[in-house]
């Protein structure tokens, strides 16, 4: 059973998946920073200097704070601003992945479209082929 597990864990697909998950997590952090540190301030400035991260609705009368961090300390809140930010993160990641997959598919099509180079037949192989054909013709006459 240990040997089977070792073979399973060392298969190329499992290792590739692990690498993909790690790279995906790092890529997610980059996109999260891009959205929260670059795009959201620009969007906030366009719509009047508002910060989506502090958009929330207090679900109890105890919530009187004006910032999300303080409001969470006071009670339950519906943080729809975070949802907007995460939704924007998803759209950006999906669009970037679309562009990456489109580029990979374009490269695959170029590779498939390349005609295979016709290899030059060596002289000795060509001569042997001619001898074979002559012998086949002579045998057919007999």
Phi, psi and omega in degrees: 000320178296319179297318179297317179297318179299317178296319179296314184292333183264002177297150182301323183294322181293316179295317178300318179297317179298316178298317179298319179295317180295314179295321178298320179295317178295319179297321178299321178294322178297314181294321179300318178294318179301315181290309186286329185261340183243300187288314185295321175298323178294314178298318178298321179292323180293321183264016171110028175076019181274147179250116183299330184296340179258017174275116180204163176235124177288132182264003174220162181288347179286341184276110180235357184290159179257352176247150183297319181300313180290324180295322178295330178290331183275337181163191183288136179225152174259102187269075183287341176294320176296321179298319178298316180297314180294322176298320177294321174304312181300314181299319180293314179298315180299318180293317179296317177297322176301314180296320179295314180295322177298317179294319179296317179297322178296319178295321179296319179296321179295320179293321179291328183285338180294124176288144180289138181292132178280120183284139177290128180283127179300152185299320182292324177292320178298317179295318178296323177296318178295319178297317178302313179298320178296317180294322179296319179294320180291323180291328179291331179285336184281000000 
